[in-house]
Amino acid sequence: MFRSFTCLAIVICGAAFPLRAQQSDSTLLESDFEELLSLEDSLSIFNLIDSLIQLEASNSSQLAVRLSYTSNAASANRSLGISQFGLSPGISYYHKSGAYLDVSGYWSTEYDPKYYLTVLSGGYIGAITHWWSFLGEYSRYLYSNLGDSVVISYKNSIGVSNFFDVKPLTFRLDYTLLFGEKTGHRILPGVMLNLEKRNWGKLDRVLFYPSFNLLLGQESYYVLQSYPPIQAAIRERFGLPTTYETEARGFGVMNYSFSAPLSVSVKNWNFLLSYTFNIPKALPEEETFLSNSGFISASITKYLRFKK
């Protein structure tokens, strides 16, 4: 089954939950939830697949210890927000069967408290054919004390990713169920070009895989409605509101994303660097402020292999 992990290595398709508009106020953390998942997923997919390639090479179970960095880039002035960054330490155990466990922490200069999230994940990756591989994962999101003004609707996710290798391209199709206070559905199709070089000088492997992803989703939100004209006039006369909120659910395109990741492996070390640009879209009737945004992410991982 491990022969298909090489094709999976090129599947660093950006995020399964691409960026929405970025905010710095922790009271807006609920609207940033998909962004937080985006930063987490874009690097976890990197590290997961690269770790599995290391697992394939050694055919033994292993432990991966990593530290990731994320810096946001403002699209309006095209400058890097170096002063606003996030750090994510993590540790993963990968069994040679394809099962894995992961614990990741998230710290950011943008939130209060700065250490705001711990993610516990477990999953399995396997191959159906030499060109079709899959990944199934459950994640639990444990937030720090963010205050009573912050409501986190999603605290769990279950997802399945499918990878189809048609060289030199790899196609990705994900489905994710988010649940907690409410339920959300996400579908992510993506495609990327695989550019790989092995045994290049002192480097064991160099991978560059530009990708494009489309996010489709179902989400519930509140829409502002007006009372009928006569009723509104009567309410206005008595000083009552002439509008009211009603809950609606919409389905459609939520985000377009472009990623340019680079992975370099040397012995038991892996170095990752990626830039992702996101173009978020509002669902029909959804009233929200969205702006294009991007981020640069990087990580360094050390692998500790267990004896066969």
C-alpha positions in Angstrom: 0.0 0.0 0.0 2.9 2.4 0.6 3.8 2.7 -3.0 0.9 5.1 -3.4 2.2 7.5 -0.7 4.6 9.0 -3.3 1.7 10.2 -5.3 0.1 11.5 -2.1 3.2 13.5 -1.3 2.3 15.9 -4.0 -1.1 16.6 -2.5 -0.4 19.7 -0.6 -3.4 21.4 -2.0 -3.6 24.2 0.4 -6.3 24.0 2.9 -9.4 21.8 3.2 -10.9 24.9 4.9 -9.6 27.9 2.9 -9.3 31.3 4.4 -12.1 33.7 5.1 -11.5 37.3 5.9 -8.9 37.8 8.6 -9.6 39.6 11.8 -7.4 40.4 14.7 -10.1 40.8 17.4 -10.6 37.6 19.4 -14.3 38.3 19.7 -14.4 37.6 15.9 -12.8 34.2 16.4 -16.1 32.5 15.4 -15.9 34.1 11.9 -12.2 33.1 11.7 -12.8 29.4 12.5 -12.3 28.3 8.9 -9.1 30.5 8.7 -7.7 28.7 11.8 -8.5 25.4 10.2 -6.9 26.6 7.0 -3.6 27.4 8.7 -3.7 24.1 10.5 -4.7 22.0 7.5 -2.2 23.5 5.0 0.7 22.5 7.2 -0.7 19.3 8.6 -1.3 17.9 5.2 2.3 18.9 4.4 3.7 17.2 7.4 1.4 14.2 7.2 2.3 13.2 3.6 6.0 13.9 4.0 6.0 11.8 7.2 4.3 9.0 5.3 6.9 9.1 2.6 9.6 8.8 5.2 7.6 5.9 6.6 7.5 4.3 3.2 11.3 4.6 2.8 12.0 3.0 6.1 9.0 0.6 6.3 9.0 1.1 10.1 6.9 3.1 12.5 8.1 6.6 13.5 7.7 9.7 15.6 7.7 13.1 14.0 8.4 16.3 16.1 7.8 19.6 14.3 7.6 23.3 14.6 5.6 25.4 12.1 5.4 29.1 11.4 2.7 31.1 9.7 2.9 34.8 8.6 -0.1 36.6 7.1 0.3 38.6 3.9 -2.1 41.6 3.4 -3.4 41.6 -0.1 -4.4 45.3 0.1 -0.8 46.7 0.4 1.0 43.5 -0.7 3.2 43.6 2.3 4.0 40.7 4.6 2.6 40.9 8.1 5.7 39.8 9.8 4.6 41.3 13.1 1.5 39.1 13.0 2.5 35.5 13.0 1.6 32.1 14.5 3.6 29.2 15.8 2.5 25.6 15.9 4.4 22.9 17.7 3.3 19.3 17.2 4.1 15.7 17.6 2.8 12.7 15.5 3.1 9.0 15.7 2.8 7.1 12.4 2.4 3.3 12.4 3.7 1.4 9.5 0.2 0.1 8.9 -1.0 3.6 7.9 -2.6 4.6 11.1 -1.5 7.8 12.9 -2.1 10.1 15.9 -1.3 13.8 16.1 -1.3 16.5 18.8 -0.8 20.1 17.6 -0.9 23.4 19.5 -1.5 26.9 18.1 -0.1 30.2 19.3 -0.7 33.5 17.6 0.1 37.2 18.2 -3.4 38.0 16.9 -5.5 36.4 19.7 -6.0 36.7 23.4 -5.0 34.3 24.9 -2.2 33.9 22.5 -2.2 30.1 22.9 -5.7 29.6 21.7 -6.1 26.0 20.3 -5.0 22.4 20.7 -6.0 19.9 18.0 -6.1 16.1 18.7 -6.3 14.0 15.5 -6.3 10.4 14.5 -6.6 8.8 11.1 -5.6 6.2 8.6 -4.2 6.4 5.1 -4.3 3.6 2.6 -4.4 2.7 -1.1 -7.3 1.3 -3.1 -5.2 1.0 -6.4 -1.8 2.2 -7.4 -3.4 5.5 -8.6 -6.2 5.9 -6.0 -5.3 6.6 -2.3 -7.5 7.9 0.6 -7.1 9.5 4.0 -9.7 9.4 6.8 -9.3 11.6 9.9 -11.2 12.7 13.0 -10.1 15.9 14.8 -11.2 17.5 18.1 -10.6 21.2 18.6 -9.9 22.3 22.2 -9.9 26.1 22.5 -8.4 28.0 25.4 -10.5 30.3 27.6 -11.6 32.9 25.0 -14.3 34.6 27.1 -18.1 34.5 27.1 -18.3 36.8 24.0 -16.7 34.1 21.8 -18.9 31.2 20.6 -17.3 28.4 18.7 -19.8 26.5 16.6 -17.5 23.7 15.4 -15.4 21.7 17.7 -15.2 18.4 15.8 -14.5 17.4 12.2 -14.6 14.1 10.3 -13.2 14.0 6.8 -12.3 11.7 4.0 -9.8 12.8 1.3 -9.4 11.0 -2.0 -6.2 11.4 -4.2 -6.1 10.3 -7.9 -2.7 10.2 -9.5 -2.7 10.9 -13.3 0.9 11.8 -13.8 2.0 14.5 -13.9 -1.2 15.7 -12.2 -2.9 14.7 -8.9 -6.6 15.3 -8.4 -8.0 15.7 -4.9 -11.6 15.4 -3.6 -12.4 15.9 0.1 -15.6 15.7 2.1 -15.6 17.1 5.6 -18.4 17.2 8.2 -18.0 19.9 10.9 -20.1 19.6 14.0 -20.6 21.0 17.5 -23.1 23.7 18.3 -24.1 23.5 14.6 -23.3 21.4 11.5 -21.5 22.3 8.4 -20.5 20.4 5.2 -17.4 21.1 3.0 -16.5 19.7 -0.4 -13.0 20.4 -1.7 -12.0 19.5 -5.3 -8.4 20.3 -6.3 -5.7 19.7 -8.8 -1.9 20.1 -8.8 1.2 19.6 -10.9 3.8 17.3 -9.4 7.5 18.4 -9.9 9.7 16.0 -8.0 13.5 15.5 -7.9 15.2 12.8 -5.8 18.9 12.4 -4.8 19.7 16.0 -5.9 23.2 16.6 -4.5 23.0 16.2 -0.8 19.2 16.5 -0.8 17.2 13.3 -0.7 14.1 14.7 -2.2 12.8 18.1 -3.5 9.1 18.5 -4.2 7.3 21.5 -5.8 3.6 21.2 -6.5 1.6 24.3 -7.4 -2.1 23.7 -6.9 -5.6 25.1 -7.3 -8.5 24.3 -5.0 -12.2 25.1 -5.0 -14.2 25.0 -1.7 -17.9 24.2 -1.8 -19.9 24.3 1.4 -23.2 24.4 3.2 -23.5 26.9 6.1 -26.2 28.5 8.2 -26.3 32.2 8.8 -28.7 35.0 9.7 -30.3 37.2 7.1 -31.8 40.7 7.8 -35.5 40.8 6.7 -37.9 43.8 6.5 -41.5 43.7 7.7 -44.2 44.3 5.1 -44.7 48.0 4.3 -47.9 48.5 6.3 -46.7 46.5 9.3 -43.3 48.3 9.1 -45.0 51.7 9.2 -47.1 50.8 12.2 -44.1 49.4 14.0 -42.1 52.5 13.2 -44.8 54.7 14.6 -44.7 52.9 17.9 -40.8 53.0 17.9 -40.4 49.3 17.2 -37.8 47.8 14.9 -38.9 47.5 11.2 -36.5 44.6 10.5 -35.8 41.2 12.0 -33.2 38.4 11.6 -34.1 35.0 10.2 -31.9 31.9 9.9 -31.0 30.7 6.5 -28.9 27.9 5.0 -27.0 28.3 1.8 -24.8 26.1 -0.4 -22.3 27.2 -3.0 -18.7 28.3 -3.7 -17.0 29.6 -0.5 -13.4 30.0 -1.6 -10.8 29.7 -4.4 -7.2 29.1 -3.4 -3.9 28.9 -5.1 -0.8 27.3 -3.3 2.9 27.0 -4.2 4.5 24.6 -1.7 8.1 23.4 -1.6 9.3 20.5 0.4 13.0 19.5 0.9 14.1 16.3 2.7 17.6 15.6 4.0 18.1 12.3 6.0 15.7 12.5 9.0 14.8 16.2 8.5 12.2 17.9 6.4 11.8 21.6 5.6 8.6 23.0 4.2 7.8 26.4 2.7 4.5 27.4 1.1 2.5 30.5 0.0 -1.3 30.3 -0.3 -3.6 33.0 -1.8 -7.3 32.9 -1.1 -10.3 34.5 -2.8 -13.3 33.9 -0.5 -16.9 34.1 -1.8 -20.1 34.8 0.2 -22.9 32.3 -0.1 -26.3 33.5 -1.5 -27.8 36.1 0.8 -24.9 35.7 3.3 -24.1 39.1 4.7 -20.4 39.1 5.6 -17.3 41.1 4.9 -14.8 39.1 2.9 -11.4 40.1 1.4 -8.7 38.4 -0.5 -5.8 37.2 1.7 -2.8 35.1 1.8 -0.2 33.6 4.1 3.3 32.2 4.1 3.9 29.1 6.1 7.0 27.1 6.9 7.9 24.1 9.1 10.8 22.0 10.2 10.3 18.3 11.2 12.6 15.8 12.8 11.8 12.1 12.3 12.6 9.4 14.9 12.3 5.9 13.5 11.6 2.8 15.6 13.3 -0.4 14.9 11.5 -2.8 12.5 
